[in-house]
Amino acid sequence: MSLVLALKVRKGKPPLRGNDHFWAVIMSRHRCGKTFSVRDIREASAVNDGAVRDFVGRLEKAGLIERVATAPLVMDVAYRPLVIQSAAPRVRRDGSVIESQPATRCMWNLMRGPVGRGGFTYRDLVAWGQTDETPISANTAKSYIQMLRAAGYLIQIDPGKPGTPAIWRLDPAMNTGPKAPMILRARLVFDPNRQEVFGPAEAEEALT
């Protein structure tokens, strides 16, 4: 049995979690002339220590940050960034940097670009959005379109028919910027007896 829940989300307030947020905290502290620690990022986020430690560990292995002061607790070790950029680095667990863009960014770029402004189908996202480093499957493209449609980002130009996919266009009012909208998967505790969600809702990116 599946259960679909409609949750109220405060519009305009980004989730204080994920590598993009962690990196934004690092850059914000750097601009103020401050170092950062796992504790600093955790206290500015809505996550547990593990997610922050994992991200900081990857950055250190990749040589993108360096330790400037030790501390009795790992959480309080001070670091400073060695690269200054707005986009969060994408780093594997072994410290190797992922140079390719995520699939969502590739598809979002096409939607916002001259090709997408004339209308696009899921097939266009696959054919023109993917790169050698970032393949995009038909299912991934369909899923992203449907999630953006449900969120009010897309306008349907043609509903399509059997064998011919629907044509979509990005609503100009929802062309919010270069960063692709993220599709998040939430984990939460729902009590059907009281029809309420208890405790914090944790979210992770479902499409990358």
N, C-alpha and C positions, 0 to 999 in steps of 0.2 A: 504494500500500500504506500502510495506517495502522498506527501503532505506539502502543500504550497502555502507559504506564509507571506502576507503583505506586511512589511515592516516600515514604519515611518523613519525616514532618513532626513537629517537636517541638511537642507540644500546649501551649497556653497562652502561647506566645511569639509576639507579633505581628510581622509582617514589618516590618523597619526601612526602609521605602520608602513612596513615595506621598505625596500632598499632606497627608493627615491626619497622617501621621507627621512630615513636615517642619514643619507648623504646631504640633504638640505640642512639638517641640524649641524653636520660637520662644517659645511660651507658657511653657515650663519655664524658659528662660533669663530671660524677662521677670520671672517671679515671684521669681527670685533677684537681680533688679536688674542683669542683664547685657544688653548689646546682643547682636546676632548677626550672623554673616556667612555667606556661602555655604560657606566652609570649615568653620565650626562645625557647620552642618547636615549637610554631607557626612560629617564625621568621626563623627557620631552616627547615620549611616545606612549601608545596604548598597546604595548606588547610585553611579553616576558623577557627575561634576560637572554634566553637561548637564541632568539632570533637576532638580537643585536650582536652577541658574541660571535655568531656564525659570520655575519657580514664583516665585522671588524677583522676577524681572523683571516678571511679571504683577502681583504684589502692589504693586510700586512704581508701575507704570502706573496702577493702580486707586486710588492714594493711600491704601493701607491700611498702608504702612510708609514710613519716611523715613530718608534717610542722615544719620548723625550724625558720621561721620568717614571721610575718604578714605584710600586706601592704594595703593601702587604696583601691586598685583595686584587685579584685580576680585574675586577670591575672598575678599579680606581687607577689603573695604569694610564698615564697620560700619553696621547699621541698628537701628531700634527700631520696634515695632509701634504703630500709631495706633488700632487697634481691639483690644479685649480680649474674646475669646469662645472658647468651648471648641471649636466646630465650625470646621473649616478653610474659609475663604472659597473660593467657586468663581468663578474669574476667567478670562475669555477672553483670548486672546493680545493683543487690542487694549486690554486693561485694563478692559473692561466687566464688571461683576459679574453673575453668573448668580443670580437670585433664587429660581428654582424648585428644588425638591428633586430629587435623582436618582431614577430609576424604582425602583431597589432600595429606597431609603428609603420611598417611597410604598407599595410592596408589603409591606415589613416592618411598617410602621405598621398596615396593615390586618390582617395576620396576628396582631399582638399586641393589637389592639383588640377591642371587644365584638363586632363583626361577624365577625371571623376566629375568635374563640374558639368560635363555634357551628359552625365548619366552613366551608371555602371551596373553590372551584374556580378554575381559571385564568381562567374567565370573570368571576368575582367580582373578581379582582385587576385585570382590565381595566376593568370597569364602575365599581367603587367605589374603586380605588386611584389611577387616573389623574386628573390635573387639567388645566385649560386649558393650563398651562405645561409639564406633563410628561405627554405621551401615552404609553401603554403598549400595545404590540402583543401579540397572542395568543402569538406565538412567544417574545417576551421573558418573558411570564408563565409559559409552559410550561417554558422553560429554567430560570428561577429556581426553580420548584417542584422540578424534577428534580435540580438541583444541591443544593438544601437537603435533599431526600429522601435522596440518596446520602450526605450528610454527617451524617445522623442527626437533623436538626432537625424533621422532619415525621412525623406519624402518619397513616396512611391510614385514613379512616373508612369509605369506600365505594369499591371499585375502579372503579365506573362500568361502562358498557357502550357499544356503538356508538351514537353520537349523544348520549350522556350522560357528561360528564366525571367523573373521579374526584373525591372529596371529601377534603380534607386538613385537618389541624389541627396547630398548632404544639405540639410536645412541651413541656409546662410547664417541664421541666428545662432546655430549650434556649432559653427566653425570657431571653436573656442581657443585654438592655439596649436602649436606644433606637437605637443605631447599627446599621445594616443589615449583615449578613454580606456580605463582598465576594467576588465571583467573580473569581479571578485567572487570568490566562493566563501560563504560564511559558515562558521561552526558555532552553534549556540544551543542553549538548553531551553526547550519549549515545553511548558506544562499544559496539556490539553484540558485538564480539569478547570484551570483558571483562565485559559486562553491568554497566557502571558509568557514572555521571554524573561528568564532569570539569569543573572550574572552577565558578564561581558560577552559580547559577540566578537569572535575573532574571525578575521577575513584574510584570505590569501588569494593571489592572482590565479585565475583559472585559465586564461589564455595569455600567452607571452609572445 
